[in-house]
């Protein structure tokens, strides 16, 4: 039986992930938490885009900005 989305995201808890944003940028960091709406808490977040890389520290990312999430 295929895994449910929450099971997949739970498997990446406390691990490094890459989040592709809908605007084309990418955030890499350690997934520290999530909720049922798929809002993500990411620690040691670094955002990459056309302007280079920038450290963000600990962030909460709203689900409506996320295009995809993958483990690293």
Backbone as JSON Lines, residues from 0, in Angstrom:
{"i":0,"aa":"X","n":[0.85,-1.18,0.0],"ca":[0.0,0.0,0.0],"c":[0.9,1.25,0.0]}
{"i":1,"aa":"X","n":[0.58,2.24,-0.83],"ca":[1.39,3.47,-0.88],"c":[1.36,4.21,0.45]}
{"i":2,"aa":"X","n":[2.48,4.89,0.73],"ca":[2.55,5.67,1.96],"c":[1.71,6.94,1.83]}
{"i":3,"aa":"X","n":[1.2,7.39,2.95],"ca":[0.45,8.63,2.99],"c":[1.43,9.8,3.06]}
{"i":4,"aa":"X","n":[1.04,10.97,2.56],"ca":[1.95,12.13,2.59],"c":[2.49,12.45,3.98]}
{"i":5,"aa":"X","n":[1.65,12.35,5.02],"ca":[2.14,12.64,6.37],"c":[3.16,11.6,6.83]}
{"i":6,"aa":"X","n":[3.02,10.35,6.38],"ca":[4.02,9.33,6.71],"c":[5.35,9.65,6.05]}
{"i":7,"aa":"X","n":[5.31,10.12,4.82],"ca":[6.54,10.48,4.11],"c":[7.24,11.65,4.77]}
{"i":8,"aa":"X","n":[6.5,12.68,5.13],"ca":[7.1,13.86,5.75],"c":[7.61,13.51,7.15]}
{"i":9,"aa":"X","n":[6.91,12.63,7.86],"ca":[7.36,12.22,9.2],"c":[8.7,11.48,9.12]}
{"i":10,"aa":"X","n":[8.92,10.76,8.04],"ca":[10.18,10.04,7.86],"c":[11.38,10.95,7.68]}
{"i":11,"aa":"X","n":[11.15,12.22,7.36],"ca":[12.26,13.17,7.18],"c":[12.45,14.07,8.4]}
{"i":12,"aa":"X","n":[11.7,13.84,9.46],"ca":[11.81,14.65,10.67],"c":[13.22,14.55,11.24]}
{"i":13,"aa":"X","n":[13.81,15.7,11.59],"ca":[15.17,15.81,12.12],"c":[16.24,15.4,11.11]}
{"i":14,"aa":"X","n":[15.9,15.45,9.83],"ca":[16.85,15.16,8.76],"c":[16.9,16.35,7.8]}
{"i":15,"aa":"X","n":[17.97,16.39,7.0],"ca":[18.12,17.49,6.05],"c":[17.17,17.28,4.86]}
{"i":16,"aa":"X","n":[16.5,18.36,4.48],"ca":[15.57,18.33,3.36],"c":[15.84,19.51,2.43]}
{"i":17,"aa":"X","n":[15.33,19.39,1.22],"ca":[15.32,20.5,0.26],"c":[13.87,20.78,-0.09]}
{"i":18,"aa":"X","n":[13.47,22.03,0.05],"ca":[12.1,22.44,-0.25],"c":[12.13,23.35,-1.47]}
{"i":19,"aa":"X","n":[11.45,22.93,-2.52],"ca":[11.32,23.75,-3.72],"c":[10.12,24.66,-3.53]}
{"i":20,"aa":"X","n":[10.35,25.97,-3.67],"ca":[9.26,26.93,-3.51],"c":[8.58,27.19,-4.84]}
{"i":21,"aa":"X","n":[7.35,27.65,-4.78],"ca":[6.58,27.91,-6.0],"c":[7.2,29.02,-6.85]}
{"i":22,"aa":"X","n":[8.01,29.91,-6.24],"ca":[8.63,30.98,-7.01],"c":[9.98,30.57,-7.6]}
{"i":23,"aa":"X","n":[10.35,29.28,-7.46],"ca":[11.57,28.77,-8.07],"c":[12.77,28.71,-7.14]}
{"i":24,"aa":"X","n":[12.71,29.37,-5.99],"ca":[13.82,29.3,-5.05],"c":[13.78,27.98,-4.29]}
{"i":25,"aa":"X","n":[14.9,27.67,-3.62],"ca":[15.0,26.42,-2.86],"c":[15.51,26.73,-1.46]}
{"i":26,"aa":"X","n":[14.93,26.05,-0.48],"ca":[15.38,26.15,0.91],"c":[15.89,24.78,1.34]}
{"i":27,"aa":"X","n":[17.1,24.77,1.89],"ca":[17.7,23.55,2.43],"c":[17.88,23.75,3.92]}
{"i":28,"aa":"X","n":[17.53,22.75,4.7],"ca":[17.69,22.83,6.15],"c":[17.22,21.54,6.8]}
{"i":29,"aa":"X","n":[17.14,21.57,8.11],"ca":[16.74,20.39,8.89],"c":[15.28,20.54,9.31]}
{"i":30,"aa":"X","n":[14.47,19.57,8.92],"ca":[13.05,19.6,9.27],"c":[12.89,19.31,10.75]}
{"i":31,"aa":"X","n":[12.34,20.27,11.49],"ca":[12.15,20.1,12.94],"c":[10.7,19.84,13.31]}
{"i":32,"aa":"X","n":[9.77,20.19,12.43],"ca":[8.36,19.97,12.74],"c":[7.47,20.27,11.56]}
{"i":33,"aa":"X","n":[6.21,19.86,11.69],"ca":[5.2,20.1,10.66],"c":[3.84,19.97,11.32]}
{"i":34,"aa":"X","n":[2.82,20.44,10.61],"ca":[1.46,20.27,11.12],"c":[0.6,19.6,10.05]}
{"i":35,"aa":"X","n":[-0.67,19.41,10.34],"ca":[-1.56,18.7,9.42],"c":[-1.8,19.45,8.12]}
{"i":36,"aa":"X","n":[-1.52,20.76,8.11],"ca":[-1.65,21.55,6.88],"c":[-0.36,21.56,6.07]}
{"i":37,"aa":"X","n":[0.67,20.85,6.53],"ca":[1.99,20.79,5.9],"c":[2.78,22.09,6.01]}
{"i":38,"aa":"X","n":[2.49,22.91,7.03],"ca":[3.39,24.01,7.35],"c":[4.63,23.37,7.96]}
{"i":39,"aa":"X","n":[5.81,23.87,7.61],"ca":[7.06,23.24,8.01],"c":[7.88,24.16,8.91]}
{"i":40,"aa":"X","n":[8.49,23.59,9.95],"ca":[9.47,24.3,10.75],"c":[10.83,23.75,10.35]}
{"i":41,"aa":"X","n":[11.7,24.64,9.87],"ca":[13.01,24.25,9.34],"c":[14.09,24.99,10.1]}
{"i":42,"aa":"X","n":[15.09,24.24,10.57],"ca":[16.22,24.81,11.3],"c":[17.44,24.86,10.37]}
{"i":43,"aa":"X","n":[18.32,25.82,10.62],"ca":[19.54,26.01,9.81],"c":[19.19,26.18,8.34]}
{"i":44,"aa":"X","n":[18.11,26.91,8.07],"ca":[17.61,27.09,6.71],"c":[18.53,28.01,5.91]}
{"i":45,"aa":"X","n":[18.78,27.61,4.66],"ca":[19.53,28.41,3.7],"c":[18.69,28.48,2.44]}
{"i":46,"aa":"X","n":[18.44,29.7,1.95],"ca":[17.65,29.87,0.74],"c":[18.58,30.16,-0.43]}
{"i":47,"aa":"X","n":[18.29,29.53,-1.57],"ca":[19.08,29.71,-2.79],"c":[18.17,30.18,-3.9]}
{"i":48,"aa":"X","n":[18.68,31.1,-4.69],"ca":[17.94,31.61,-5.84],"c":[18.88,32.39,-6.73]}
{"i":49,"aa":"X","n":[18.31,33.21,-7.59],"ca":[19.12,33.99,-8.52],"c":[20.08,34.94,-7.8]}
{"i":50,"aa":"X","n":[19.73,35.38,-6.61],"ca":[20.57,36.31,-5.85],"c":[21.64,35.63,-5.02]}
{"i":51,"aa":"X","n":[21.84,34.32,-5.17],"ca":[22.82,33.59,-4.39],"c":[22.19,32.89,-3.21]}
{"i":52,"aa":"X","n":[23.01,32.64,-2.17],"ca":[22.54,31.93,-0.98],"c":[22.5,32.88,0.2]}
{"i":53,"aa":"X","n":[21.52,32.64,1.1],"ca":[21.38,33.46,2.3],"c":[20.91,32.57,3.44]}
{"i":54,"aa":"X","n":[21.61,32.64,4.58],"ca":[21.21,31.9,5.76],"c":[20.01,32.55,6.42]}
{"i":55,"aa":"X","n":[19.03,31.75,6.78],"ca":[17.8,32.26,7.4],"c":[17.65,31.82,8.85]}
{"i":56,"aa":"X","n":[18.42,30.82,9.27],"ca":[18.27,30.3,10.64],"c":[17.04,29.42,10.74]}
{"i":57,"aa":"X","n":[16.26,29.6,11.81],"ca":[15.05,28.79,12.04],"c":[13.86,29.53,11.45]}
{"i":58,"aa":"X","n":[13.07,28.83,10.63],"ca":[11.93,29.46,9.96],"c":[10.7,28.56,10.05]}
{"i":59,"aa":"X","n":[9.54,29.17,9.84],"ca":[8.29,28.45,9.64],"c":[7.85,28.77,8.22]}
{"i":60,"aa":"X","n":[7.66,27.74,7.43],"ca":[7.32,27.9,6.02],"c":[5.87,27.48,5.81]}
{"i":61,"aa":"X","n":[5.06,28.42,5.32],"ca":[3.65,28.11,5.08],"c":[3.5,27.16,3.89]}
{"i":62,"aa":"X","n":[2.54,26.27,4.02],"ca":[2.32,25.24,3.0],"c":[2.02,25.79,1.62]}
{"i":63,"aa":"X","n":[1.41,26.95,1.53],"ca":[1.01,27.48,0.22],"c":[2.21,27.98,-0.6]}
{"i":64,"aa":"X","n":[3.4,28.05,0.0],"ca":[4.61,28.44,-0.72],"c":[5.4,27.24,-1.24]}
{"i":65,"aa":"X","n":[5.03,26.04,-0.83],"ca":[5.82,24.84,-1.11],"c":[5.35,24.15,-2.39]}
{"i":66,"aa":"X","n":[6.32,23.85,-3.26],"ca":[6.03,23.08,-4.46],"c":[6.35,21.6,-4.24]}
{"i":67,"aa":"X","n":[7.52,21.32,-3.6],"ca":[7.89,19.94,-3.32],"c":[8.89,19.88,-2.17]}
{"i":68,"aa":"X","n":[8.98,18.71,-1.56],"ca":[9.93,18.46,-0.47],"c":[10.63,17.15,-0.77]}
{"i":69,"aa":"X","n":[11.97,17.16,-0.61],"ca":[12.71,15.91,-0.81],"c":[13.79,15.78,0.24]}
{"i":70,"aa":"X","n":[14.07,14.54,0.67],"ca":[15.15,14.31,1.63],"c":[16.49,14.43,0.92]}
{"i":71,"aa":"X","n":[17.51,14.83,1.68],"ca":[18.87,14.91,1.13],"c":[19.76,13.87,1.77]}
